[in-house]
């Protein structure tokens, strides 16, 4: 996921492997780099598995601030994987939601969410079905790992006024929402060309109307327009968010023991004599 502002360049290496937990490995792993555009040298290298979870949740909550119905109090989580707790914390920070309903095919994952969040003041209801989880919910987050065209949420389960935070559909061929939901909802995306390939709207025609989030944040487009409107944030993960997260992490760690120099670039005394680095010390002149 590369991006530049002309002065700094960043990329994030990220991948998803839904079968990994059964092997004792994480589903998603990532790292990122900031580099100086002027000379091409990397200047900051960071872990981004955790950072991605935090920036994804932050983007979700930012969108919900504009799109969720005022007074939202109940948050349904469809999917209790690694992202669940971060989503809950972000939505509480921005919207004040502390009532959670959680459902997952993995009962241990649901219990994990309860164990992690109840001590932090959340009221966590463990649900046996999606119907139970979304009943009375103001916000529904879908975040499942299976790389398939799935519909974990159907149109008949969506009530007027709901805000759907669809973050699990993030690559071609991977979806979570019944396309009928999208056809009757206000859909907001990060970057339309990317989302049409990777997001929920890959299921719709090219003429399907969407709004980019920046338009809402800048006042160039409306957020929620009525209490009964169904809104969808179709989030696939945007390189600009990673760029901002990396710059923030770089600034925040300056002068701390969290930052250390690592030697990853060859550095010969003569920049034109790269071969000198593999020449034996006793090599004759």
C-alpha positions, 0 to 999 in steps of 0.5 A: 500500500504505497503513497507519497506527499512528494517529500515522504514516501511510505508503504505497508506490507500487509497480508491476511491468512484466515487459516493462520490461527489454527496454526498458532499464527495471526491472521494479519501481519504487517510492517511499514516504512517511511522514506525520504523522497529526495534521496530514497533512504528509509528513515522510519521502520515500524511494526504495523500489525497493531498500528493497522488495528488502531488506525482501522478503528480510528477511521471507522469511528471517524466515519461513524461520527458523521454517519451514525444516528445521534444518540447511538448506544448499542454496537453489534460486532459480527466477528470477534477477531483481532480487530473487535476490541479496537473497534469497540474502544474507538466507538466508545471514545467517539460516540460514547457507546459501551453496550456491545453485542458480539457474535462469531462462529468461534465461541472462544473468540467471543469469550476473548472479547468479553474477557478483554472489554468487561474490565474496561467498563463495557457491557458485553452480551454474547450472542448466538446468532446475527439476528440476536446481535443486531436486534436493537443495534444502532451500529453494526460492525462486520469484520470477518476473515473468510476470503469469500463472497459472503453475506454475514448480514442480510437486508431483512436484518437491517433496521431503519437508522442503522449505521453499518461499519463494513470493514471485513470486505477488503480484497477482490472476491471478499464481501460481507454484506447482502448487495441488496443492503447497498442498493438501499443505503447511503454508501461512503467510501475512502477512495472510490476507485480502490473500493470498487475493486476491493470493497462491498461495492464490487458487487454493484455496477459502476454507476452505483452512487457512493460518496467519499469520506473526505467530502463529508468531513470537508462539508462538501457532502452531507453525512447522515440526512435523516434518522431513518437513513441506513448508512454504510461505511465501506472501508477497505483500508486506505494508504493515506491512513497508514501514511498518517499513522506512520508519521504520527508514530515517528513523531510520538517516539522521538527521544524515547526508548521505543525508537532505535537505529537499525542498520538495513542499508549498505553504506560504503565509504565511497558511495560509488564503491559498493563492491568494497563492502564484500572485498576481504580486508587483506585484498591487495591494492 
